Amino acid sequence: MQIIGLIIVGLIIGVLARVVLPGRQRIGLPLTLVLGVLGAVIAGLIASALGTGKITELNVIGFLVAIPVAAALIAGAESMGLGDGKKKKSSGELRR
């Protein structure tokens, strides 16, 4: 049951992270989910290290930390070219 909760929370965190990032992100829903879950786990570790609860608990500090962590992960994924969409051609490129 905790896995389902982690997936739901990860999806919410991933979507919120995409909202706070400027512009349109080219990543799809599956990658948003994975990076949201990863952000939630990292934030849970941080919140646990701060002594605000266990990593398996949903707490406010962990949730608030998870959003910028997931946003950084999404920005990093996009900078590595992991998005679904194609990059726009610059105006200086020749079109064939």
TIVO-2410 file (N, C-alpha, C; in nm, 3 decimals):
# residues 96
REC num residu      c1      c2      c3 atome chaine
REC   1      M   0.082  -0.119   0.000     N      A
REC   1      M   0.000   0.000   0.000    CA      A
REC   1      M   0.087   0.126   0.000     C      A
REC   2      Q   0.203   0.120   0.063     N      A
REC   2      Q   0.290   0.237   0.064    CA      A
REC   2      Q   0.343   0.269  -0.074     C      A
REC   3      I   0.361   0.167  -0.158     N      A
REC   3      I   0.408   0.189  -0.295    CA      A
REC   3      I   0.306   0.272  -0.373     C      A
REC   4      I   0.178   0.241  -0.358     N      A
REC   4      I   0.075   0.317  -0.428    CA      A
REC   4      I   0.074   0.462  -0.378     C      A
REC   5      G   0.088   0.481  -0.249     N      A
REC   5      G   0.094   0.616  -0.193    CA      A
REC   5      G   0.215   0.692  -0.245     C      A
REC   6      L   0.329   0.625  -0.254     N      A
REC   6      L   0.450   0.689  -0.306    CA      A
REC   6      L   0.431   0.728  -0.452     C      A
REC   7      I   0.366   0.644  -0.530     N      A
REC   7      I   0.342   0.676  -0.671    CA      A
REC   7      I   0.249   0.797  -0.683     C      A
REC   8      I   0.143   0.801  -0.604     N      A
REC   8      I   0.049   0.913  -0.609    CA      A
REC   8      I   0.117   1.043  -0.565     C      A
REC   9      V   0.189   1.037  -0.454     N      A
REC   9      V   0.259   1.156  -0.404    CA      A
REC   9      V   0.368   1.198  -0.504     C      A
REC  10      G   0.439   1.102  -0.560     N      A
REC  10      G   0.542   1.133  -0.659    CA      A
REC  10      G   0.486   1.201  -0.782     C      A
REC  11      L   0.368   1.157  -0.826     N      A
REC  11      L   0.304   1.220  -0.941    CA      A
REC  11      L   0.263   1.363  -0.908     C      A
REC  12      I   0.207   1.384  -0.790     N      A
REC  12      I   0.168   1.519  -0.748    CA      A
REC  12      I   0.291   1.609  -0.739     C      A
REC  13      I   0.396   1.559  -0.679     N      A
REC  13      I   0.520   1.638  -0.665    CA      A
REC  13      I   0.580   1.667  -0.802     C      A
REC  14      G   0.581   1.569  -0.890     N      A
REC  14      G   0.634   1.589  -1.025    CA      A
REC  14      G   0.557   1.695  -1.102     C      A
REC  15      V   0.424   1.691  -1.092     N      A
REC  15      V   0.341   1.791  -1.161    CA      A
REC  15      V   0.364   1.929  -1.102     C      A
REC  16      L   0.369   1.939  -0.969     N      A
REC  16      L   0.395   2.069  -0.906    CA      A
REC  16      L   0.534   2.122  -0.942     C      A
REC  17      A   0.631   2.032  -0.953     N      A
REC  17      A   0.766   2.074  -0.992    CA      A
REC  17      A   0.766   2.129  -1.133     C      A
REC  18      R   0.688   2.068  -1.222     N      A
REC  18      R   0.679   2.119  -1.359    CA      A
REC  18      R   0.611   2.255  -1.363     C      A
REC  19      V   0.517   2.278  -1.272     N      A
REC  19      V   0.446   2.406  -1.267    CA      A
REC  19      V   0.541   2.518  -1.225     C      A
REC  20      V   0.631   2.492  -1.130     N      A
REC  20      V   0.720   2.598  -1.083    CA      A
REC  20      V   0.834   2.627  -1.180     C      A
REC  21      L   0.861   2.535  -1.272     N      A
REC  21      L   0.967   2.561  -1.370    CA      A
REC  21      L   0.913   2.652  -1.480     C      A
REC  22      P   0.994   2.747  -1.525     N      A
REC  22      P   0.947   2.836  -1.631    CA      A
REC  22      P   0.945   2.764  -1.767     C      A
REC  23      G   0.853   2.805  -1.851     N      A
REC  23      G   0.847   2.750  -1.986    CA      A
REC  23      G   0.779   2.614  -1.991     C      A
REC  24      R   0.781   2.557  -2.109     N      A
REC  24      R   0.719   2.427  -2.131    CA      A
REC  24      R   0.825   2.318  -2.122     C      A
REC  25      Q   0.796   2.214  -2.046     N      A
REC  25      Q   0.889   2.102  -2.035    CA      A
REC  25      Q   0.853   1.997  -2.140     C      A
REC  26      R   0.954   1.933  -2.194     N      A
REC  26      R   0.935   1.835  -2.300    CA      A
REC  26      R   0.929   1.692  -2.249     C      A
REC  27      I   0.921   1.674  -2.119     N      A
REC  27      I   0.917   1.538  -2.067    CA      A
REC  27      I   0.773   1.493  -2.055     C      A
REC  28      G   0.751   1.364  -2.067     N      A
REC  28      G   0.617   1.310  -2.058    CA      A
REC  28      G   0.578   1.274  -1.916     C      A
REC  29      L   0.457   1.220  -1.904     N      A
REC  29      L   0.404   1.183  -1.774    CA      A
REC  29      L   0.485   1.073  -1.705     C      A
REC  30      P   0.530   0.969  -1.777     N      A
REC  30      P   0.608   0.865  -1.708    CA      A
REC  30      P   0.737   0.919  -1.645     C      A
REC  31      L   0.809   1.006  -1.717     N      A
REC  31      L   0.933   1.061  -1.662    CA      A
REC  31      L   0.903   1.160  -1.549     C      A
REC  32      T   0.791   1.232  -1.561     N      A
REC  32      T   0.748   1.320  -1.452    CA      A
REC  32      T   0.721   1.240  -1.326     C      A
REC  33      L   0.656   1.125  -1.343     N      A
REC  33      L   0.627   1.037  -1.229    CA      A
REC  33      L   0.755   0.985  -1.166     C      A
REC  34      V   0.846   0.936  -1.248     N      A
REC  34      V   0.971   0.879  -1.196    CA      A
REC  34      V   1.052   0.986  -1.122     C      A
REC  35      L   1.064   1.104  -1.181     N      A
REC  35      L   1.142   1.210  -1.117    CA      A
REC  35      L   1.072   1.266  -0.994     C      A
REC  36      G   0.939   1.266  -0.994     N      A
REC  36      G   0.864   1.307  -0.876    CA      A
REC  36      G   0.884   1.209  -0.760     C      A
REC  37      V   0.881   1.080  -0.791     N      A
REC  37      V   0.904   0.978  -0.687    CA      A
REC  37      V   1.047   0.989  -0.636     C      A
REC  38      L   1.143   1.007  -0.727     N      A
REC  38      L   1.283   1.022  -0.685    CA      A
REC  38      L   1.301   1.147  -0.600     C      A
REC  39      G   1.235   1.257  -0.637     N      A
REC  39      G   1.240   1.379  -0.556    CA      A
REC  39      G   1.179   1.358  -0.419     C      A
REC  40      A   1.069   1.280  -0.413     N      A
REC  40      A   1.004   1.252  -0.284    CA      A
REC  40      A   1.095   1.167  -0.195     C      A
REC  41      V   1.164   1.071  -0.253     N      A
REC  41      V   1.254   0.986  -0.175    CA      A
REC  41      V   1.372   1.067  -0.122     C      A
REC  42      I   1.432   1.149  -0.209     N      A
REC  42      I   1.545   1.233  -0.167    CA      A
REC  42      I   1.500   1.330  -0.057     C      A
REC  43      A   1.384   1.393  -0.077     N      A
REC  43      A   1.333   1.486   0.024    CA      A
REC  43      A   1.299   1.414   0.153     C      A
REC  44      G   1.248   1.292   0.144     N      A
REC  44      G   1.221   1.213   0.263    CA      A
REC  44      G   1.347   1.183   0.341     C      A
REC  45      L   1.455   1.155   0.270     N      A
REC  45      L   1.583   1.133   0.336    CA      A
REC  45      L   1.632   1.260   0.406     C      A
REC  46      I   1.615   1.374   0.338     N      A
REC  46      I   1.656   1.501   0.397    CA      A
REC  46      I   1.572   1.533   0.521     C      A
REC  47      A   1.440   1.517   0.509     N      A
REC  47      A   1.352   1.545   0.622    CA      A
REC  47      A   1.378   1.449   0.738     C      A
REC  48      S   1.410   1.325   0.705     N      A
REC  48      S   1.443   1.228   0.810    CA      A
REC  48      S   1.573   1.265   0.879     C      A
REC  49      A   1.670   1.314   0.802     N      A
REC  49      A   1.797   1.356   0.861    CA      A
REC  49      A   1.779   1.478   0.952     C      A
REC  50      L   1.679   1.561   0.919     N      A
REC  50      L   1.651   1.678   1.002    CA      A
REC  50      L   1.571   1.641   1.127     C      A
REC  51      G   1.525   1.517   1.133     N      A
REC  51      G   1.452   1.470   1.249    CA      A
REC  51      G   1.305   1.505   1.251     C      A
REC  52      T   1.246   1.527   1.134     N      A
REC  52      T   1.103   1.563   1.130    CA      A
REC  52      T   1.013   1.442   1.112     C      A
REC  53      G   1.066   1.324   1.110     N      A
REC  53      G   0.985   1.203   1.095    CA      A
REC  53      G   1.062   1.097   1.018     C      A
REC  54      K   0.994   0.986   0.995     N      A
REC  54      K   1.054   0.877   0.919    CA      A
REC  54      K   1.040   0.904   0.770     C      A
REC  55      I   1.124   0.837   0.692     N      A
REC  55      I   1.119   0.855   0.547    CA      A
REC  55      I   0.987   0.804   0.490     C      A
REC  56      T   0.926   0.707   0.555     N      A
REC  56      T   0.801   0.649   0.505    CA      A
REC  56      T   0.679   0.732   0.539     C      A
REC  57      E   0.694   0.835   0.619     N      A
REC  57      E   0.582   0.920   0.657    CA      A
REC  57      E   0.570   1.038   0.561     C      A
REC  58      L   0.447   1.077   0.538     N      A
REC  58      L   0.423   1.198   0.461    CA      A
REC  58      L   0.418   1.315   0.558     C      A
REC  59      N   0.514   1.406   0.546     N      A
REC  59      N   0.515   1.523   0.633    CA      A
REC  59      N   0.534   1.649   0.550     C      A
REC  60      V   0.500   1.760   0.608     N      A
REC  60      V   0.498   1.887   0.535    CA      A
REC  60      V   0.638   1.927   0.488     C      A
REC  61      I   0.736   1.914   0.574     N      A
REC  61      I   0.872   1.955   0.535    CA      A
REC  61      I   0.924   1.869   0.420     C      A
REC  62      G   0.901   1.739   0.429     N      A
REC  62      G   0.943   1.651   0.320    CA      A
REC  62      G   0.875   1.685   0.189     C      A
REC  63      F   0.746   1.716   0.195     N      A
REC  63      F   0.670   1.751   0.076    CA      A
REC  63      F   0.720   1.882   0.017     C      A
REC  64      L   0.746   1.981   0.103     N      A
REC  64      L   0.793   2.111   0.055    CA      A
REC  64      L   0.934   2.104  -0.002     C      A
REC  65      V   1.016   2.018   0.054     N      A
REC  65      V   1.152   2.001   0.002    CA      A
REC  65      V   1.149   1.921  -0.128     C      A
REC  66      A   1.052   1.831  -0.142     N      A
REC  66      A   1.045   1.745  -0.260    CA      A
REC  66      A   1.018   1.823  -0.388     C      A
REC  67      I   0.944   1.931  -0.380     N      A
REC  67      I   0.909   2.006  -0.501    CA      A
REC  67      I   1.032   2.068  -0.567     C      A
REC  68      P   1.117   2.144  -0.494     N      A
REC  68      P   1.236   2.197  -0.562    CA      A
REC  68      P   1.337   2.088  -0.601     C      A
REC  69      V   1.342   1.980  -0.523     N      A
REC  69      V   1.432   1.869  -0.560    CA      A
REC  69      V   1.386   1.808  -0.692     C      A
REC  70      A   1.256   1.782  -0.704     N      A
REC  70      A   1.203   1.726  -0.828    CA      A
REC  70      A   1.218   1.826  -0.944     C      A
REC  71      A   1.201   1.955  -0.917     N      A
REC  71      A   1.220   2.056  -1.021    CA      A
REC  71      A   1.364   2.055  -1.072     C      A
REC  72      A   1.458   2.041  -0.981     N      A
REC  72      A   1.599   2.033  -1.022    CA      A
REC  72      A   1.625   1.907  -1.103     C      A
REC  73      L   1.563   1.795  -1.065     N      A
REC  73      L   1.578   1.671  -1.140    CA      A
REC  73      L   1.518   1.683  -1.279     C      A
REC  74      I   1.401   1.747  -1.288     N      A
REC  74      I   1.337   1.766  -1.419    CA      A
REC  74      I   1.421   1.857  -1.507     C      A
REC  75      A   1.472   1.966  -1.451     N      A
REC  75      A   1.558   2.056  -1.528    CA      A
REC  75      A   1.684   1.984  -1.574     C      A
REC  76      G   1.740   1.902  -1.487     N      A
REC  76      G   1.859   1.825  -1.525    CA      A
REC  76      G   1.829   1.724  -1.634     C      A
REC  77      A   1.714   1.660  -1.626     N      A
REC  77      A   1.675   1.563  -1.729    CA      A
REC  77      A   1.656   1.631  -1.863     C      A
REC  78      E   1.597   1.748  -1.861     N      A
REC  78      E   1.579   1.821  -1.986    CA      A
REC  78      E   1.710   1.869  -2.045     C      A
REC  79      S   1.801   1.912  -1.959     N      A
REC  79      S   1.930   1.958  -2.010    CA      A
REC  79      S   2.011   1.845  -2.069     C      A
REC  80      M   1.983   1.721  -2.024     N      A
REC  80      M   2.050   1.605  -2.082    CA      A
REC  80      M   1.978   1.553  -2.206     C      A
REC  81      G   1.866   1.616  -2.242     N      A
REC  81      G   1.795   1.578  -2.362    CA      A
REC  81      G   1.702   1.460  -2.345     C      A
REC  82      L   1.650   1.438  -2.226     N      A
REC  82      L   1.562   1.324  -2.202    CA      A
REC  82      L   1.416   1.354  -2.230     C      A
REC  83      G   1.385   1.466  -2.291     N      A
REC  83      G   1.246   1.503  -2.318    CA      A
REC  83      G   1.189   1.430  -2.438     C      A
REC  84      D   1.056   1.429  -2.448     N      A
REC  84      D   0.987   1.366  -2.560    CA      A
REC  84      D   0.989   1.451  -2.685     C      A
REC  85      G   0.974   1.581  -2.666     N      A
REC  85      G   0.963   1.670  -2.781    CA      A
REC  85      G   1.096   1.694  -2.849     C      A
REC  86      K   1.087   1.744  -2.971     N      A
REC  86      K   1.209   1.775  -3.044    CA      A
REC  86      K   1.250   1.918  -3.015     C      A
REC  87      K   1.379   1.939  -3.012     N      A
REC  87      K   1.429   2.075  -2.990    CA      A
REC  87      K   1.403   2.159  -3.113     C      A
REC  88      K   1.375   2.286  -3.089     N      A
REC  88      K   1.351   2.376  -3.201    CA      A
REC  88      K   1.482   2.406  -3.271     C      A
REC  89      K   1.473   2.420  -3.401     N      A
REC  89      K   1.592   2.455  -3.477    CA      A
REC  89      K   1.621   2.603  -3.458     C      A
REC  90      S   1.747   2.635  -3.450     N      A
REC  90      S   1.781   2.776  -3.440    CA      A
REC  90      S   1.761   2.842  -3.575     C      A
REC  91      S   1.746   2.971  -3.578     N      A
REC  91      S   1.719   3.042  -3.702    CA      A
REC  91      S   1.837   3.036  -3.798     C      A
REC  92      G   1.956   3.006  -3.749     N      A
REC  92      G   2.074   3.000  -3.834    CA      A
REC  92      G   2.095   2.867  -3.904     C      A
REC  93      E   2.018   2.764  -3.868     N      A
REC  93      E   2.035   2.633  -3.930    CA      A
REC  93      E   1.970   2.630  -4.068     C      A
REC  94      L   2.032   2.553  -4.156     N      A
REC  94      L   1.976   2.535  -4.289    CA      A
REC  94      L   1.861   2.437  -4.283     C      A
REC  95      R   1.756   2.466  -4.353     N      A
REC  95      R   1.642   2.374  -4.357    CA      A
REC  95      R   1.648   2.296  -4.486     C      A
REC  96      R   1.624   2.169  -4.476     N      A
REC  96      R   1.629   2.083  -4.595    CA      A
REC  96      R   1.493   2.036  -4.632     C      A
***
